[in-house]
Amino acid sequence: MSAFGQPERATQNRVIALFREELGYRYLGDWTDQNRLDERLDETRAAIVQSHAVFTKTCSFS
């Protein structure tokens, strides 16, 4: 990585840490490498389905 991109990467790492540690989000990795895109999309879909199931189980809309 060039010196130009280092501050940007540091900022991205701080944002990732905020979402993971403070907000409880699950980090699905760096998608820069597109070779595993299908696998990561499947992981994302599974995480969304799981989150939806937990949400609907814990919330009542009566």
NUZA-871895 format. One record per residue (C-alpha): residue number from 1; x, y, z. Coordinates in steps of 0.2 Angstrom, whole numbers, padded with zeros to 4 digits. Example, Ala and Ser with C-alpha at 12.3 -4.5 7.8 and 13.67 -1.06 7.14 Angstrom:
<rs>
<r><num>1</num><xx>0062</xx><yy>-0022</yy><zz>0039</zz></r>
<r><num>2</num><xx>0068</xx><yy>-0005</yy><zz>0036</zz></r>
</rs>
This chain:
<rs>
<r><num>1</num><xx>0000</xx><yy>0000</yy><zz>0000</zz></r>
<r><num>2</num><xx>0006</xx><yy>0017</yy><zz>-0004</zz></r>
<r><num>3</num><xx>0009</xx><yy>0030</yy><zz>0009</zz></r>
<r><num>4</num><xx>-0005</xx><yy>0039</yy><zz>0002</zz></r>
<r><num>5</num><xx>-0018</xx><yy>0025</yy><zz>0006</zz></r>
<r><num>6</num><xx>-0011</xx><yy>0023</yy><zz>0024</zz></r>
<r><num>7</num><xx>-0022</xx><yy>0036</yy><zz>0033</zz></r>
<r><num>8</num><xx>-0037</xx><yy>0030</yy><zz>0024</zz></r>
<r><num>9</num><xx>-0034</xx><yy>0012</yy><zz>0029</zz></r>
<r><num>10</num><xx>-0032</xx><yy>0018</yy><zz>0047</zz></r>
<r><num>11</num><xx>-0048</xx><yy>0027</yy><zz>0047</zz></r>
<r><num>12</num><xx>-0057</xx><yy>0012</yy><zz>0040</zz></r>
<r><num>13</num><xx>-0050</xx><yy>0001</yy><zz>0054</zz></r>
<r><num>14</num><xx>-0056</xx><yy>0013</yy><zz>0067</zz></r>
<r><num>15</num><xx>-0074</xx><yy>0013</yy><zz>0059</zz></r>
<r><num>16</num><xx>-0073</xx><yy>-0006</yy><zz>0058</zz></r>
<r><num>17</num><xx>-0068</xx><yy>-0007</yy><zz>0077</zz></r>
<r><num>18</num><xx>-0082</xx><yy>0005</yy><zz>0081</zz></r>
<r><num>19</num><xx>-0095</xx><yy>-0006</yy><zz>0072</zz></r>
<r><num>20</num><xx>-0089</xx><yy>-0022</yy><zz>0080</zz></r>
<r><num>21</num><xx>-0084</xx><yy>-0017</yy><zz>0097</zz></r>
<r><num>22</num><xx>-0097</xx><yy>-0003</yy><zz>0101</zz></r>
<r><num>23</num><xx>-0112</xx><yy>-0008</yy><zz>0090</zz></r>
<r><num>24</num><xx>-0110</xx><yy>-0027</yy><zz>0090</zz></r>
<r><num>25</num><xx>-0109</xx><yy>-0029</yy><zz>0071</zz></r>
<r><num>26</num><xx>-0100</xx><yy>-0044</yy><zz>0064</zz></r>
<r><num>27</num><xx>-0086</xx><yy>-0040</yy><zz>0052</zz></r>
<r><num>28</num><xx>-0086</xx><yy>-0051</yy><zz>0037</zz></r>
<r><num>29</num><xx>-0069</xx><yy>-0047</yy><zz>0031</zz></r>
<r><num>30</num><xx>-0060</xx><yy>-0036</yy><zz>0018</zz></r>
<r><num>31</num><xx>-0069</xx><yy>-0038</yy><zz>0001</zz></r>
<r><num>32</num><xx>-0054</xx><yy>-0031</yy><zz>-0008</zz></r>
<r><num>33</num><xx>-0050</xx><yy>-0048</yy><zz>-0014</zz></r>
<r><num>34</num><xx>-0064</xx><yy>-0052</yy><zz>-0026</zz></r>
<r><num>35</num><xx>-0059</xx><yy>-0070</yy><zz>-0029</zz></r>
<r><num>36</num><xx>-0070</xx><yy>-0076</yy><zz>-0014</zz></r>
<r><num>37</num><xx>-0085</xx><yy>-0065</yy><zz>-0018</zz></r>
<r><num>38</num><xx>-0098</xx><yy>-0078</yy><zz>-0019</zz></r>
<r><num>39</num><xx>-0092</xx><yy>-0086</yy><zz>-0003</zz></r>
<r><num>40</num><xx>-0093</xx><yy>-0070</yy><zz>0006</zz></r>
<r><num>41</num><xx>-0110</xx><yy>-0066</yy><zz>-0001</zz></r>
<r><num>42</num><xx>-0116</xx><yy>-0082</yy><zz>0005</zz></r>
<r><num>43</num><xx>-0109</xx><yy>-0078</yy><zz>0023</zz></r>
<r><num>44</num><xx>-0118</xx><yy>-0061</yy><zz>0022</zz></r>
<r><num>45</num><xx>-0135</xx><yy>-0069</yy><zz>0017</zz></r>
<r><num>46</num><xx>-0133</xx><yy>-0081</yy><zz>0031</zz></r>
<r><num>47</num><xx>-0129</xx><yy>-0067</yy><zz>0044</zz></r>
<r><num>48</num><xx>-0144</xx><yy>-0057</yy><zz>0038</zz></r>
<r><num>49</num><xx>-0156</xx><yy>-0072</yy><zz>0039</zz></r>
<r><num>50</num><xx>-0149</xx><yy>-0076</yy><zz>0057</zz></r>
<r><num>51</num><xx>-0151</xx><yy>-0057</yy><zz>0062</zz></r>
<r><num>52</num><xx>-0169</xx><yy>-0057</yy><zz>0055</zz></r>
<r><num>53</num><xx>-0173</xx><yy>-0073</yy><zz>0064</zz></r>
<r><num>54</num><xx>-0167</xx><yy>-0066</yy><zz>0081</zz></r>
<r><num>55</num><xx>-0176</xx><yy>-0050</yy><zz>0078</zz></r>
<r><num>56</num><xx>-0193</xx><yy>-0057</yy><zz>0074</zz></r>
<r><num>57</num><xx>-0191</xx><yy>-0069</yy><zz>0089</zz></r>
<r><num>58</num><xx>-0187</xx><yy>-0056</yy><zz>0101</zz></r>
<r><num>59</num><xx>-0200</xx><yy>-0042</yy><zz>0095</zz></r>
<r><num>60</num><xx>-0218</xx><yy>-0043</yy><zz>0096</zz></r>
<r><num>61</num><xx>-0229</xx><yy>-0033</yy><zz>0083</zz></r>
<r><num>62</num><xx>-0246</xx><yy>-0037</yy><zz>0090</zz></r>
</rs>
